[in-house]
Each structure stands twice: as C-alpha cells, then as structure tokens.
Amino acid sequence: MGNLAFNSFQPQICFQEVPDEVSLAFTITGCPLRCQGCHSQDSWDPRIGIALNKLMFEGYLDRYQGLVSCILFFGGEWNPEALIEKLLIAKTMGLKTCLYTGKEKVPQKIVRQLDYLKTGAWQPTRGGLEKSTTNQRFTELKTGNLLNFKFREQ
C-alpha cells in the first residue's frame, strides 16, 4: 500500500470507548452518514483536520507506545484503503484495533483487521451503548461476543 491519507482531528486518549483498553482515538473527517443527532457534526467536512498519512500515523503510535493498548477509529470506512493501511500498521505494532461506525455492515476486508467493532447509527430515541434500548452493537470480533453490557452502569 502507498502513502494513503484521510483527514483526522488530533488523536485523543480514551478510557471508555473500548472496554478494558486504553485507546488512542482518531476521528476521521468526511463522514458521509450524517446521522440525526450526531455529536460529531464537525467531522462531516472532509477538508477539516490534518492529513493522517502513514508517516504521521506511525509517529503517533511511536509517541504513545506503551501507553495505549488499542487504536480506535471513529469513522474512516468510507476510505477503506487508507483505513486498512493504518489498521495493519497498528496490528504490526501489537495494538488492538477498533472501528466505530454508524453503518450496520462493514466490508470484510476491514473487519478482518479489527478486534472490536461498534455498528449502528445514533438514534436519539434509542440511546447509545449504555442503554438497553439501543440499536448499536459493540462486538468483540474474535469471540463474536456482544459487549454492550460493559457500557451500562452496574
């Protein structure tokens, strides 16, 4: 693969989005889904953010090596080649991978590179992963286990 890029906001450390993992999260801009009630409408414009090319991505992973256990992408599936390139780099560095998408289905060529997958558009009347009424699913792909229960208060 070449030096494929898509735009991203500055990555952030997340502790709750992937259960039992410390994640370095990249919000990829240019989301075409436009989910009603989206809390990341600023990510819809593909021109904002910085170009997340291979070199820059590797630099982030080097900087956070030993501090994170998972790389999380909020979106990016609309540019599968660029996403897969980054997922493969993360896996090579021994990191787990996760994708949050509003879609119900993701191409297998992407799924094969993931450890975790959150699917389903945000529906204000159904709530997010913390609600038993949600349409969203957070799956550990190795086992096929649905992990939604880990987002709910015990």
Secondary structure as GFF3:
##gff-version 3
##sequence-region A 1 154
A	DSSP	beta_strand	6	8	.	.	.	ID=ss1
A	DSSP	beta_strand	12	14	.	.	.	ID=ss2
A	DSSP	beta_strand	23	27	.	.	.	ID=ss3
A	DSSP	three_ten_helix	41	43	.	.	.	ID=ss4
A	DSSP	beta_strand	50	52	.	.	.	ID=ss5
A	DSSP	alpha_helix	54	63	.	.	.	ID=ss6
A	DSSP	beta_strand	70	74	.	.	.	ID=ss7
A	DSSP	alpha_helix	80	92	.	.	.	ID=ss8
A	DSSP	beta_strand	96	100	.	.	.	ID=ss9
A	DSSP	alpha_helix	108	111	.	.	.	ID=ss10
A	DSSP	beta_strand	116	119	.	.	.	ID=ss11
A	DSSP	beta_strand	137	140	.	.	.	ID=ss12
A	DSSP	beta_strand	145	146	.	.	.	ID=ss13
A	DSSP	three_ten_helix	148	151	.	.	.	ID=ss14
###
